[in-house]
Amino acid sequence: MSEGHWEDACDRFAQSLALEPAVGTLLNLATCVERGGDTVRTCSLWAQARDMARAKGSPERAKLAEDRLARLGCP
C-alpha cells in the first residue's frame, strides 16, 4: 500500500481479514478501499472497524473510524 499498489494491497488486506479478523487489518482495508473511490464499501468498512474497535475495547481506533465516517458523510 505504501508503494501505491492499492488494488493488490486491498486484496491482501481482505484475505488477511478473512483468515483472522483484526481491527488493524480492517482499518487498513478501509483506508485502501477509500483510496480506490468506492464510497459505499468504504463507509461500510469504516463502520465495521468502529464497531469492532468498540467491541475490542480500543477507543482510539473507534474514534479514528468515527472521524473517517464523519469526514466522508457516511450515515
PDB file of N, CA, C, O and CB in Angstrom:
ATOM      1  N   MET A   1       0.833  -1.183   0.000  1.00  0.00           N
ATOM      2  CA  MET A   1       0.000   0.000   0.000  1.00  0.00           C
ATOM      3  C   MET A   1       0.875   1.242   0.000  1.00  0.00           C
ATOM      4  O   MET A   1       0.572   2.212  -0.695  1.00  0.00           O
ATOM      5  CB  MET A   1      -0.946   0.000   1.206  1.00  0.00           C
ATOM      6  N   SER A   2       1.963   1.225   0.775  1.00  0.00           N
ATOM      7  CA  SER A   2       2.819   2.401   0.869  1.00  0.00           C
ATOM      8  C   SER A   2       3.503   2.720  -0.454  1.00  0.00           C
ATOM      9  O   SER A   2       3.970   3.841  -0.658  1.00  0.00           O
ATOM     10  CB  SER A   2       3.859   2.200   1.947  1.00  0.00           C
ATOM     11  N   GLU A   3       3.564   1.752  -1.341  1.00  0.00           N
ATOM     12  CA  GLU A   3       4.186   1.956  -2.651  1.00  0.00           C
ATOM     13  C   GLU A   3       3.163   2.298  -3.729  1.00  0.00           C
ATOM     14  O   GLU A   3       3.515   2.410  -4.904  1.00  0.00           O
ATOM     15  CB  GLU A   3       4.959   0.715  -3.058  1.00  0.00           C
ATOM     16  N   GLY A   4       1.905   2.463  -3.342  1.00  0.00           N
ATOM     17  CA  GLY A   4       0.878   2.846  -4.293  1.00  0.00           C
ATOM     18  C   GLY A   4       0.216   1.699  -5.025  1.00  0.00           C
ATOM     19  O   GLY A   4      -0.513   1.934  -5.989  1.00  0.00           O
ATOM     20  N   HIS A   5       0.440   0.481  -4.607  1.00  0.00           N
ATOM     21  CA  HIS A   5      -0.186  -0.695  -5.230  1.00  0.00           C
ATOM     22  C   HIS A   5      -1.500  -0.988  -4.509  1.00  0.00           C
ATOM     23  O   HIS A   5      -1.633  -1.997  -3.816  1.00  0.00           O
ATOM     24  CB  HIS A   5       0.769  -1.945  -5.179  1.00  0.00           C
ATOM     25  N   TRP A   6      -2.460  -0.092  -4.684  1.00  0.00           N
ATOM     26  CA  TRP A   6      -3.697  -0.135  -3.915  1.00  0.00           C
ATOM     27  C   TRP A   6      -4.522  -1.378  -4.158  1.00  0.00           C
ATOM     28  O   TRP A   6      -5.008  -1.991  -3.207  1.00  0.00           O
ATOM     29  CB  TRP A   6      -4.516   1.057  -4.223  1.00  0.00           C
ATOM     30  N   GLU A   7      -4.691  -1.759  -5.401  1.00  0.00           N
ATOM     31  CA  GLU A   7      -5.537  -2.918  -5.699  1.00  0.00           C
ATOM     32  C   GLU A   7      -4.973  -4.184  -5.067  1.00  0.00           C
ATOM     33  O   GLU A   7      -5.712  -4.962  -4.464  1.00  0.00           O
ATOM     34  CB  GLU A   7      -5.677  -3.106  -7.214  1.00  0.00           C
ATOM     35  N   ASP A   8      -3.676  -4.390  -5.203  1.00  0.00           N
ATOM     36  CA  ASP A   8      -3.023  -5.559  -4.608  1.00  0.00           C
ATOM     37  C   ASP A   8      -3.108  -5.499  -3.085  1.00  0.00           C
ATOM     38  O   ASP A   8      -3.372  -6.508  -2.431  1.00  0.00           O
ATOM     39  CB  ASP A   8      -1.548  -5.645  -5.057  1.00  0.00           C
ATOM     40  N   ALA A   9      -2.886  -4.326  -2.536  1.00  0.00           N
ATOM     41  CA  ALA A   9      -2.959  -4.166  -1.078  1.00  0.00           C
ATOM     42  C   ALA A   9      -4.359  -4.475  -0.563  1.00  0.00           C
ATOM     43  O   ALA A   9      -4.513  -5.162   0.446  1.00  0.00           O
ATOM     44  CB  ALA A   9      -2.553  -2.741  -0.672  1.00  0.00           C
ATOM     45  N   CYS A  10      -5.371  -3.975  -1.246  1.00  0.00           N
ATOM     46  CA  CYS A  10      -6.754  -4.236  -0.833  1.00  0.00           C
ATOM     47  C   CYS A  10      -7.045  -5.732  -0.837  1.00  0.00           C
ATOM     48  O   CYS A  10      -7.660  -6.253   0.094  1.00  0.00           O
ATOM     49  CB  CYS A  10      -7.743  -3.502  -1.759  1.00  0.00           C
ATOM     50  N   ASP A  11      -6.608  -6.413  -1.872  1.00  0.00           N
ATOM     51  CA  ASP A  11      -6.814  -7.861  -1.949  1.00  0.00           C
ATOM     52  C   ASP A  11      -6.142  -8.578  -0.780  1.00  0.00           C
ATOM     53  O   ASP A  11      -6.721  -9.480  -0.175  1.00  0.00           O
ATOM     54  CB  ASP A  11      -6.276  -8.408  -3.278  1.00  0.00           C
ATOM     55  N   ARG A  12      -4.927  -8.170  -0.475  1.00  0.00           N
ATOM     56  CA  ARG A  12      -4.190  -8.822   0.617  1.00  0.00           C
ATOM     57  C   ARG A  12      -4.816  -8.536   1.981  1.00  0.00           C
ATOM     58  O   ARG A  12      -4.901  -9.427   2.826  1.00  0.00           O
ATOM     59  CB  ARG A  12      -2.733  -8.362   0.614  1.00  0.00           C
ATOM     60  N   PHE A  13      -5.250  -7.301   2.193  1.00  0.00           N
ATOM     61  CA  PHE A  13      -5.916  -6.989   3.460  1.00  0.00           C
ATOM     62  C   PHE A  13      -7.214  -7.779   3.587  1.00  0.00           C
ATOM     63  O   PHE A  13      -7.528  -8.276   4.669  1.00  0.00           O
ATOM     64  CB  PHE A  13      -6.199  -5.475   3.570  1.00  0.00           C
ATOM     65  N   ALA A  14      -7.964  -7.900   2.511  1.00  0.00           N
ATOM     66  CA  ALA A  14      -9.221  -8.658   2.542  1.00  0.00           C
ATOM     67  C   ALA A  14      -8.958 -10.128   2.846  1.00  0.00           C
ATOM     68  O   ALA A  14      -9.689 -10.742   3.622  1.00  0.00           O
ATOM     69  CB  ALA A  14      -9.970  -8.522   1.201  1.00  0.00           C
ATOM     70  N   GLN A  15      -7.929 -10.689   2.246  1.00  0.00           N
ATOM     71  CA  GLN A  15      -7.570 -12.084   2.518  1.00  0.00           C
ATOM     72  C   GLN A  15      -7.159 -12.270   3.972  1.00  0.00           C
ATOM     73  O   GLN A  15      -7.572 -13.229   4.625  1.00  0.00           O
ATOM     74  CB  GLN A  15      -6.437 -12.537   1.591  1.00  0.00           C
ATOM     75  N   SER A  16      -6.351 -11.355   4.469  1.00  0.00           N
ATOM     76  CA  SER A  16      -5.908 -11.424   5.857  1.00  0.00           C
ATOM     77  C   SER A  16      -7.089 -11.321   6.817  1.00  0.00           C
ATOM     78  O   SER A  16      -7.165 -12.053   7.804  1.00  0.00           O
ATOM     79  CB  SER A  16      -4.895 -10.315   6.147  1.00  0.00           C
ATOM     80  N   LEU A  17      -8.000 -10.413   6.518  1.00  0.00           N
ATOM     81  CA  LEU A  17      -9.175 -10.223   7.355  1.00  0.00           C
ATOM     82  C   LEU A  17     -10.041 -11.474   7.382  1.00  0.00           C
ATOM     83  O   LEU A  17     -10.593 -11.828   8.424  1.00  0.00           O
ATOM     84  CB  LEU A  17      -9.987  -9.035   6.863  1.00  0.00           C
ATOM     85  N   ALA A  18     -10.160 -12.143   6.240  1.00  0.00           N
ATOM     86  CA  ALA A  18     -10.956 -13.364   6.172  1.00  0.00           C
ATOM     87  C   ALA A  18     -10.338 -14.481   7.021  1.00  0.00           C
ATOM     88  O   ALA A  18     -11.053 -15.289   7.613  1.00  0.00           O
ATOM     89  CB  ALA A  18     -11.093 -13.822   4.716  1.00  0.00           C
ATOM     90  N   LEU A  19      -9.014 -14.516   7.073  1.00  0.00           N
ATOM     91  CA  LEU A  19      -8.324 -15.553   7.844  1.00  0.00           C
ATOM     92  C   LEU A  19      -8.325 -15.266   9.344  1.00  0.00           C
ATOM     93  O   LEU A  19      -8.501 -16.166  10.164  1.00  0.00           O
ATOM     94  CB  LEU A  19      -6.897 -15.696   7.356  1.00  0.00           C
ATOM     95  N   GLU A  20      -8.126 -14.007   9.681  1.00  0.00           N
ATOM     96  CA  GLU A  20      -8.068 -13.633  11.089  1.00  0.00           C
ATOM     97  C   GLU A  20      -8.543 -12.196  11.263  1.00  0.00           C
ATOM     98  O   GLU A  20      -7.765 -11.258  11.093  1.00  0.00           O
ATOM     99  CB  GLU A  20      -6.637 -13.801  11.643  1.00  0.00           C
ATOM    100  N   PRO A  21      -9.818 -12.021  11.602  1.00  0.00           N
ATOM    101  CA  PRO A  21     -10.359 -10.677  11.771  1.00  0.00           C
ATOM    102  C   PRO A  21      -9.603  -9.899  12.857  1.00  0.00           C
ATOM    103  O   PRO A  21      -9.428 -10.376  13.979  1.00  0.00           O
ATOM    104  CB  PRO A  21     -11.851 -10.751  12.117  1.00  0.00           C
ATOM    105  N   ALA A  22      -9.163  -8.698  12.494  1.00  0.00           N
ATOM    106  CA  ALA A  22      -8.450  -7.834  13.427  1.00  0.00           C
ATOM    107  C   ALA A  22      -8.768  -6.382  13.097  1.00  0.00           C
ATOM    108  O   ALA A  22      -8.962  -6.029  11.934  1.00  0.00           O
ATOM    109  CB  ALA A  22      -6.917  -8.093  13.372  1.00  0.00           C
ATOM    110  N   VAL A  23      -8.820  -5.553  14.115  1.00  0.00           N
ATOM    111  CA  VAL A  23      -9.171  -4.152  13.923  1.00  0.00           C
ATOM    112  C   VAL A  23      -8.184  -3.458  12.994  1.00  0.00           C
ATOM    113  O   VAL A  23      -8.588  -2.736  12.082  1.00  0.00           O
ATOM    114  CB  VAL A  23      -9.225  -3.430  15.265  1.00  0.00           C
ATOM    115  N   GLY A  24      -6.894  -3.672  13.220  1.00  0.00           N
ATOM    116  CA  GLY A  24      -5.876  -3.016  12.398  1.00  0.00           C
ATOM    117  C   GLY A  24      -6.005  -3.368  10.931  1.00  0.00           C
ATOM    118  O   GLY A  24      -5.874  -2.505  10.063  1.00  0.00           O
ATOM    119  N   THR A  25      -6.259  -4.626  10.657  1.00  0.00           N
ATOM    120  CA  THR A  25      -6.426  -5.064   9.271  1.00  0.00           C
ATOM    121  C   THR A  25      -7.653  -4.415   8.651  1.00  0.00           C
ATOM    122  O   THR A  25      -7.621  -3.989   7.496  1.00  0.00           O
ATOM    123  CB  THR A  25      -6.540  -6.596   9.195  1.00  0.00           C
ATOM    124  N   LEU A  26      -8.718  -4.340   9.407  1.00  0.00           N
ATOM    125  CA  LEU A  26      -9.949  -3.723   8.911  1.00  0.00           C
ATOM    126  C   LEU A  26      -9.740  -2.226   8.658  1.00  0.00           C
ATOM    127  O   LEU A  26     -10.246  -1.690   7.672  1.00  0.00           O
ATOM    128  CB  LEU A  26     -11.102  -3.940   9.916  1.00  0.00           C
ATOM    129  N   LEU A  27      -9.006  -1.557   9.531  1.00  0.00           N
ATOM    130  CA  LEU A  27      -8.688  -0.141   9.317  1.00  0.00           C
ATOM    131  C   LEU A  27      -7.866   0.042   8.040  1.00  0.00           C
ATOM    132  O   LEU A  27      -8.118   0.956   7.254  1.00  0.00           O
ATOM    133  CB  LEU A  27      -7.921   0.430  10.532  1.00  0.00           C
ATOM    134  N   ASN A  28      -6.889  -0.829   7.844  1.00  0.00           N
ATOM    135  CA  ASN A  28      -6.073  -0.750   6.629  1.00  0.00           C
ATOM    136  C   ASN A  28      -6.889  -1.028   5.381  1.00  0.00           C
ATOM    137  O   ASN A  28      -6.712  -0.362   4.361  1.00  0.00           O
ATOM    138  CB  ASN A  28      -4.913  -1.726   6.707  1.00  0.00           C
ATOM    139  N   LEU A  29      -7.780  -2.004   5.453  1.00  0.00           N
ATOM    140  CA  LEU A  29      -8.632  -2.305   4.305  1.00  0.00           C
ATOM    141  C   LEU A  29      -9.541  -1.120   3.993  1.00  0.00           C
ATOM    142  O   LEU A  29      -9.717  -0.765   2.828  1.00  0.00           O
ATOM    143  CB  LEU A  29      -9.471  -3.570   4.569  1.00  0.00           C
ATOM    144  N   ALA A  30     -10.113  -0.514   5.013  1.00  0.00           N
ATOM    145  CA  ALA A  30     -10.976   0.652   4.806  1.00  0.00           C
ATOM    146  C   ALA A  30     -10.206   1.796   4.154  1.00  0.00           C
ATOM    147  O   ALA A  30     -10.709   2.445   3.236  1.00  0.00           O
ATOM    148  CB  ALA A  30     -11.576   1.116   6.140  1.00  0.00           C
ATOM    149  N   THR A  31      -9.000   2.037   4.623  1.00  0.00           N
ATOM    150  CA  THR A  31      -8.148   3.077   4.035  1.00  0.00           C
ATOM    151  C   THR A  31      -7.853   2.770   2.580  1.00  0.00           C
ATOM    152  O   THR A  31      -7.899   3.656   1.727  1.00  0.00           O
ATOM    153  CB  THR A  31      -6.837   3.212   4.819  1.00  0.00           C
ATOM    154  N   CYS A  32      -7.553   1.525   2.303  1.00  0.00           N
ATOM    155  CA  CYS A  32      -7.225   1.091   0.951  1.00  0.00           C
ATOM    156  C   CYS A  32      -8.418   1.257   0.010  1.00  0.00           C
ATOM    157  O   CYS A  32      -8.279   1.800  -1.086  1.00  0.00           O
ATOM    158  CB  CYS A  32      -6.763  -0.366   0.962  1.00  0.00           C
ATOM    159  N   VAL A  33      -9.580   0.792   0.440  1.00  0.00           N
ATOM    160  CA  VAL A  33     -10.781   0.885  -0.392  1.00  0.00           C
ATOM    161  C   VAL A  33     -11.177   2.348  -0.589  1.00  0.00           C
ATOM    162  O   VAL A  33     -11.647   2.735  -1.659  1.00  0.00           O
ATOM    163  CB  VAL A  33     -11.948   0.094   0.244  1.00  0.00           C
ATOM    164  N   GLU A  34     -10.984   3.145   0.447  1.00  0.00           N
ATOM    165  CA  GLU A  34     -11.273   4.575   0.323  1.00  0.00           C
ATOM    166  C   GLU A  34     -10.426   5.198  -0.773  1.00  0.00           C
ATOM    167  O   GLU A  34     -10.925   6.014  -1.548  1.00  0.00           O
ATOM    168  CB  GLU A  34     -11.028   5.296   1.656  1.00  0.00           C
ATOM    169  N   ARG A  35      -9.170   4.834  -0.850  1.00  0.00           N
ATOM    170  CA  ARG A  35      -8.281   5.337  -1.906  1.00  0.00           C
ATOM    171  C   ARG A  35      -8.771   4.944  -3.291  1.00  0.00           C
ATOM    172  O   ARG A  35      -8.542   5.658  -4.267  1.00  0.00           O
ATOM    173  CB  ARG A  35      -6.863   4.816  -1.698  1.00  0.00           C
ATOM    174  N   GLY A  36      -9.446   3.807  -3.369  1.00  0.00           N
ATOM    175  CA  GLY A  36      -9.966   3.340  -4.645  1.00  0.00           C
ATOM    176  C   GLY A  36     -11.235   4.047  -5.079  1.00  0.00           C
ATOM    177  O   GLY A  36     -11.647   3.927  -6.233  1.00  0.00           O
ATOM    178  N   GLY A  37     -11.864   4.787  -4.167  1.00  0.00           N
ATOM    179  CA  GLY A  37     -13.019   5.590  -4.531  1.00  0.00           C
ATOM    180  C   GLY A  37     -14.380   4.934  -4.368  1.00  0.00           C
ATOM    181  O   GLY A  37     -15.386   5.512  -4.780  1.00  0.00           O
ATOM    182  N   ASP A  38     -14.444   3.749  -3.780  1.00  0.00           N
ATOM    183  CA  ASP A  38     -15.721   3.064  -3.581  1.00  0.00           C
ATOM    184  C   ASP A  38     -16.333   3.532  -2.262  1.00  0.00           C
ATOM    185  O   ASP A  38     -16.118   2.914  -1.219  1.00  0.00           O
ATOM    186  CB  ASP A  38     -15.535   1.510  -3.589  1.00  0.00           C
ATOM    187  N   THR A  39     -17.094   4.622  -2.311  1.00  0.00           N
ATOM    188  CA  THR A  39     -17.601   5.272  -1.106  1.00  0.00           C
ATOM    189  C   THR A  39     -18.547   4.383  -0.311  1.00  0.00           C
ATOM    190  O   THR A  39     -18.468   4.354   0.917  1.00  0.00           O
ATOM    191  CB  THR A  39     -18.303   6.552  -1.472  1.00  0.00           C
ATOM    192  N   VAL A  40     -19.423   3.670  -0.967  1.00  0.00           N
ATOM    193  CA  VAL A  40     -20.388   2.819  -0.257  1.00  0.00           C
ATOM    194  C   VAL A  40     -19.657   1.732   0.527  1.00  0.00           C
ATOM    195  O   VAL A  40     -19.933   1.520   1.708  1.00  0.00           O
ATOM    196  CB  VAL A  40     -21.392   2.180  -1.251  1.00  0.00           C
ATOM    197  N   ARG A  41     -18.735   1.052  -0.126  1.00  0.00           N
ATOM    198  CA  ARG A  41     -17.975  -0.006   0.557  1.00  0.00           C
ATOM    199  C   ARG A  41     -17.093   0.598   1.645  1.00  0.00           C
ATOM    200  O   ARG A  41     -16.945   0.018   2.721  1.00  0.00           O
ATOM    201  CB  ARG A  41     -17.108  -0.803  -0.455  1.00  0.00           C
ATOM    202  N   THR A  42     -16.510   1.757   1.371  1.00  0.00           N
ATOM    203  CA  THR A  42     -15.669   2.423   2.350  1.00  0.00           C
ATOM    204  C   THR A  42     -16.455   2.728   3.617  1.00  0.00           C
ATOM    205  O   THR A  42     -15.981   2.463   4.721  1.00  0.00           O
ATOM    206  CB  THR A  42     -15.083   3.706   1.767  1.00  0.00           C
ATOM    207  N   CYS A  43     -17.647   3.280   3.466  1.00  0.00           N
ATOM    208  CA  CYS A  43     -18.487   3.588   4.625  1.00  0.00           C
ATOM    209  C   CYS A  43     -18.793   2.327   5.421  1.00  0.00           C
ATOM    210  O   CYS A  43     -18.747   2.336   6.651  1.00  0.00           O
ATOM    211  CB  CYS A  43     -19.792   4.262   4.182  1.00  0.00           C
ATOM    212  N   SER A  44     -19.099   1.264   4.730  1.00  0.00           N
ATOM    213  CA  SER A  44     -19.392   0.004   5.400  1.00  0.00           C
ATOM    214  C   SER A  44     -18.180  -0.499   6.181  1.00  0.00           C
ATOM    215  O   SER A  44     -18.317  -0.947   7.320  1.00  0.00           O
ATOM    216  CB  SER A  44     -19.837  -1.047   4.383  1.00  0.00           C
ATOM    217  N   LEU A  45     -17.008  -0.428   5.579  1.00  0.00           N
ATOM    218  CA  LEU A  45     -15.791  -0.903   6.243  1.00  0.00           C
ATOM    219  C   LEU A  45     -15.424  -0.050   7.449  1.00  0.00           C
ATOM    220  O   LEU A  45     -15.025  -0.579   8.487  1.00  0.00           O
ATOM    221  CB  LEU A  45     -14.632  -0.920   5.260  1.00  0.00           C
ATOM    222  N   TRP A  46     -15.560   1.276   7.318  1.00  0.00           N
ATOM    223  CA  TRP A  46     -15.265   2.145   8.467  1.00  0.00           C
ATOM    224  C   TRP A  46     -16.242   1.873   9.604  1.00  0.00           C
ATOM    225  O   TRP A  46     -15.848   1.880  10.770  1.00  0.00           O
ATOM    226  CB  TRP A  46     -15.327   3.634   8.056  1.00  0.00           C
ATOM    227  N   ALA A  47     -17.504   1.634   9.283  1.00  0.00           N
ATOM    228  CA  ALA A  47     -18.491   1.328  10.322  1.00  0.00           C
ATOM    229  C   ALA A  47     -18.164  -0.007  10.996  1.00  0.00           C
ATOM    230  O   ALA A  47     -18.278  -0.130  12.215  1.00  0.00           O
ATOM    231  CB  ALA A  47     -19.917   1.289   9.723  1.00  0.00           C
ATOM    232  N   GLN A  48     -17.762  -0.995  10.215  1.00  0.00           N
ATOM    233  CA  GLN A  48     -17.353  -2.278  10.782  1.00  0.00           C
ATOM    234  C   GLN A  48     -16.130  -2.105  11.677  1.00  0.00           C
ATOM    235  O   GLN A  48     -16.054  -2.705  12.750  1.00  0.00           O
ATOM    236  CB  GLN A  48     -17.055  -3.291   9.665  1.00  0.00           C
ATOM    237  N   ALA A  49     -15.182  -1.293  11.243  1.00  0.00           N
ATOM    238  CA  ALA A  49     -13.972  -1.048  12.033  1.00  0.00           C
ATOM    239  C   ALA A  49     -14.324  -0.358  13.347  1.00  0.00           C
ATOM    240  O   ALA A  49     -13.793  -0.715  14.399  1.00  0.00           O
ATOM    241  CB  ALA A  49     -12.964  -0.194  11.235  1.00  0.00           C
ATOM    242  N   ARG A  50     -15.216   0.624  13.290  1.00  0.00           N
ATOM    243  CA  ARG A  50     -15.666   1.315  14.503  1.00  0.00           C
ATOM    244  C   ARG A  50     -16.288   0.331  15.483  1.00  0.00           C
ATOM    245  O   ARG A  50     -15.971   0.330  16.672  1.00  0.00           O
ATOM    246  CB  ARG A  50     -16.676   2.423  14.152  1.00  0.00           C
ATOM    247  N   ASP A  51     -17.177  -0.503  14.964  1.00  0.00           N
ATOM    248  CA  ASP A  51     -17.882  -1.455  15.821  1.00  0.00           C
ATOM    249  C   ASP A  51     -16.926  -2.493  16.407  1.00  0.00           C
ATOM    250  O   ASP A  51     -17.037  -2.845  17.581  1.00  0.00           O
ATOM    251  CB  ASP A  51     -18.992  -2.153  15.035  1.00  0.00           C
ATOM    252  N   MET A  52     -15.994  -2.981  15.600  1.00  0.00           N
ATOM    253  CA  MET A  52     -15.034  -3.967  16.083  1.00  0.00           C
ATOM    254  C   MET A  52     -14.111  -3.339  17.130  1.00  0.00           C
ATOM    255  O   MET A  52     -13.801  -3.964  18.145  1.00  0.00           O
ATOM    256  CB  MET A  52     -14.208  -4.541  14.910  1.00  0.00           C
ATOM    257  N   ALA A  53     -13.677  -2.109  16.880  1.00  0.00           N
ATOM    258  CA  ALA A  53     -12.803  -1.427  17.830  1.00  0.00           C
ATOM    259  C   ALA A  53     -13.518  -1.227  19.166  1.00  0.00           C
ATOM    260  O   ALA A  53     -12.921  -1.423  20.225  1.00  0.00           O
ATOM    261  CB  ALA A  53     -12.340  -0.071  17.261  1.00  0.00           C
ATOM    262  N   ARG A  54     -14.772  -0.845  19.121  1.00  0.00           N
ATOM    263  CA  ARG A  54     -15.551  -0.687  20.357  1.00  0.00           C
ATOM    264  C   ARG A  54     -15.648  -2.014  21.095  1.00  0.00           C
ATOM    265  O   ARG A  54     -15.451  -2.078  22.308  1.00  0.00           O
ATOM    266  CB  ARG A  54     -16.965  -0.146  20.048  1.00  0.00           C
ATOM    267  N   ALA A  55     -15.954  -3.069  20.352  1.00  0.00           N
ATOM    268  CA  ALA A  55     -16.112  -4.395  20.957  1.00  0.00           C
ATOM    269  C   ALA A  55     -14.803  -4.905  21.563  1.00  0.00           C
ATOM    270  O   ALA A  55     -14.817  -5.636  22.553  1.00  0.00           O
ATOM    271  CB  ALA A  55     -16.622  -5.389  19.915  1.00  0.00           C
ATOM    272  N   LYS A  56     -13.684  -4.521  20.970  1.00  0.00           N
ATOM    273  CA  LYS A  56     -12.371  -4.974  21.451  1.00  0.00           C
ATOM    274  C   LYS A  56     -11.783  -4.029  22.496  1.00  0.00           C
ATOM    275  O   LYS A  56     -10.678  -4.261  22.987  1.00  0.00           O
ATOM    276  CB  LYS A  56     -11.402  -5.108  20.280  1.00  0.00           C
ATOM    277  N   GLY A  57     -12.517  -2.958  22.841  1.00  0.00           N
ATOM    278  CA  GLY A  57     -12.041  -2.024  23.849  1.00  0.00           C
ATOM    279  C   GLY A  57     -10.900  -1.144  23.371  1.00  0.00           C
ATOM    280  O   GLY A  57      -9.945  -0.898  24.108  1.00  0.00           O
ATOM    281  N   SER A  58     -11.002  -0.672  22.135  1.00  0.00           N
ATOM    282  CA  SER A  58      -9.970   0.188  21.553  1.00  0.00           C
ATOM    283  C   SER A  58     -10.585   1.539  21.168  1.00  0.00           C
ATOM    284  O   SER A  58     -10.885   1.773  19.998  1.00  0.00           O
ATOM    285  CB  SER A  58      -9.318  -0.494  20.310  1.00  0.00           C
ATOM    286  N   PRO A  59     -10.770   2.424  22.149  1.00  0.00           N
ATOM    287  CA  PRO A  59     -11.452   3.690  21.872  1.00  0.00           C
ATOM    288  C   PRO A  59     -10.716   4.585  20.874  1.00  0.00           C
ATOM    289  O   PRO A  59     -11.355   5.331  20.131  1.00  0.00           O
ATOM    290  CB  PRO A  59     -11.647   4.441  23.152  1.00  0.00           C
ATOM    291  N   GLU A  60      -9.383   4.521  20.847  1.00  0.00           N
ATOM    292  CA  GLU A  60      -8.638   5.353  19.899  1.00  0.00           C
ATOM    293  C   GLU A  60      -8.951   4.952  18.460  1.00  0.00           C
ATOM    294  O   GLU A  60      -9.153   5.800  17.591  1.00  0.00           O
ATOM    295  CB  GLU A  60      -7.126   5.245  20.160  1.00  0.00           C
ATOM    296  N   ARG A  61      -8.987   3.662  18.232  1.00  0.00           N
ATOM    297  CA  ARG A  61      -9.285   3.180  16.879  1.00  0.00           C
ATOM    298  C   ARG A  61     -10.755   3.425  16.524  1.00  0.00           C
ATOM    299  O   ARG A  61     -11.072   3.732  15.375  1.00  0.00           O
ATOM    300  CB  ARG A  61      -8.954   1.677  16.758  1.00  0.00           C
ATOM    301  N   ALA A  62     -11.635   3.294  17.491  1.00  0.00           N
ATOM    302  CA  ALA A  62     -13.045   3.585  17.245  1.00  0.00           C
ATOM    303  C   ALA A  62     -13.211   5.054  16.868  1.00  0.00           C
ATOM    304  O   ALA A  62     -13.986   5.380  15.968  1.00  0.00           O
ATOM    305  CB  ALA A  62     -13.903   3.243  18.488  1.00  0.00           C
ATOM    306  N   LYS A  63     -12.492   5.935  17.547  1.00  0.00           N
ATOM    307  CA  LYS A  63     -12.557   7.369  17.256  1.00  0.00           C
ATOM    308  C   LYS A  63     -12.015   7.659  15.867  1.00  0.00           C
ATOM    309  O   LYS A  63     -12.580   8.477  15.142  1.00  0.00           O
ATOM    310  CB  LYS A  63     -11.776   8.172  18.306  1.00  0.00           C
ATOM    311  N   LEU A  64     -10.937   7.004  15.490  1.00  0.00           N
ATOM    312  CA  LEU A  64     -10.388   7.161  14.144  1.00  0.00           C
ATOM    313  C   LEU A  64     -11.436   6.804  13.098  1.00  0.00           C
ATOM    314  O   LEU A  64     -11.642   7.550  12.141  1.00  0.00           O
ATOM    315  CB  LEU A  64      -9.134   6.285  13.963  1.00  0.00           C
ATOM    316  N   ALA A  65     -12.095   5.669  13.280  1.00  0.00           N
ATOM    317  CA  ALA A  65     -13.127   5.235  12.337  1.00  0.00           C
ATOM    318  C   ALA A  65     -14.307   6.197  12.332  1.00  0.00           C
ATOM    319  O   ALA A  65     -14.838   6.517  11.269  1.00  0.00           O
ATOM    320  CB  ALA A  65     -13.605   3.821  12.680  1.00  0.00           C
ATOM    321  N   GLU A  66     -14.722   6.660  13.502  1.00  0.00           N
ATOM    322  CA  GLU A  66     -15.832   7.621  13.579  1.00  0.00           C
ATOM    323  C   GLU A  66     -15.486   8.910  12.837  1.00  0.00           C
ATOM    324  O   GLU A  66     -16.321   9.463  12.121  1.00  0.00           O
ATOM    325  CB  GLU A  66     -16.176   7.935  15.051  1.00  0.00           C
ATOM    326  N   ASP A  67     -14.263   9.380  13.008  1.00  0.00           N
ATOM    327  CA  ASP A  67     -13.828  10.599  12.315  1.00  0.00           C
ATOM    328  C   ASP A  67     -13.857  10.419  10.804  1.00  0.00           C
ATOM    329  O   ASP A  67     -14.265  11.324  10.077  1.00  0.00           O
ATOM    330  CB  ASP A  67     -12.421  10.995  12.764  1.00  0.00           C
ATOM    331  N   ARG A  68     -13.423   9.251  10.329  1.00  0.00           N
ATOM    332  CA  ARG A  68     -13.435   8.997   8.892  1.00  0.00           C
ATOM    333  C   ARG A  68     -14.860   8.907   8.369  1.00  0.00           C
ATOM    334  O   ARG A  68     -15.158   9.414   7.287  1.00  0.00           O
ATOM    335  CB  ARG A  68     -12.672   7.713   8.569  1.00  0.00           C
ATOM    336  N   LEU A  69     -15.731   8.272   9.120  1.00  0.00           N
ATOM    337  CA  LEU A  69     -17.139   8.188   8.733  1.00  0.00           C
ATOM    338  C   LEU A  69     -17.738   9.592   8.608  1.00  0.00           C
ATOM    339  O   LEU A  69     -18.444   9.893   7.646  1.00  0.00           O
ATOM    340  CB  LEU A  69     -17.937   7.349   9.762  1.00  0.00           C
ATOM    341  N   ALA A  70     -17.451  10.431   9.578  1.00  0.00           N
ATOM    342  CA  ALA A  70     -17.979  11.796   9.541  1.00  0.00           C
ATOM    343  C   ALA A  70     -17.411  12.588   8.378  1.00  0.00           C
ATOM    344  O   ALA A  70     -18.141  13.320   7.710  1.00  0.00           O
ATOM    345  CB  ALA A  70     -17.678  12.514  10.845  1.00  0.00           C
ATOM    346  N   ARG A  71     -16.117  12.451   8.130  1.00  0.00           N
ATOM    347  CA  ARG A  71     -15.475  13.172   7.037  1.00  0.00           C
ATOM    348  C   ARG A  71     -16.053  12.778   5.688  1.00  0.00           C
ATOM    349  O   ARG A  71     -16.187  13.607   4.788  1.00  0.00           O
ATOM    350  CB  ARG A  71     -13.979  12.922   7.051  1.00  0.00           C
ATOM    351  N   LEU A  72     -16.390  11.508   5.559  1.00  0.00           N
ATOM    352  CA  LEU A  72     -16.948  11.015   4.298  1.00  0.00           C
ATOM    353  C   LEU A  72     -18.454  11.274   4.180  1.00  0.00           C
ATOM    354  O   LEU A  72     -19.032  11.103   3.107  1.00  0.00           O
ATOM    355  CB  LEU A  72     -16.675   9.527   4.162  1.00  0.00           C
ATOM    356  N   GLY A  73     -19.082  11.682   5.271  1.00  0.00           N
ATOM    357  CA  GLY A  73     -20.527  11.901   5.256  1.00  0.00           C
ATOM    358  C   GLY A  73     -21.322  10.623   5.240  1.00  0.00           C
ATOM    359  O   GLY A  73     -22.426  10.571   4.697  1.00  0.00           O
ATOM    360  N   CYS A  74     -20.763   9.592   5.837  1.00  0.00           N
ATOM    361  CA  CYS A  74     -21.443   8.290   5.877  1.00  0.00           C
ATOM    362  C   CYS A  74     -22.569   8.328   6.902  1.00  0.00           C
ATOM    363  O   CYS A  74     -22.473   9.013   7.920  1.00  0.00           O
ATOM    364  CB  CYS A  74     -20.443   7.150   6.216  1.00  0.00           C
ATOM    365  N   PRO A  75     -23.633   7.589   6.622  1.00  0.00           N
ATOM    366  CA  PRO A  75     -24.755   7.542   7.575  1.00  0.00           C
ATOM    367  C   PRO A  75     -24.389   6.788   8.845  1.00  0.00           C
ATOM    368  O   PRO A  75     -25.217   6.657   9.746  1.00  0.00           O
ATOM    369  CB  PRO A  75     -25.974   6.889   6.926  1.00  0.00           C
TER     370      PRO A  75
END
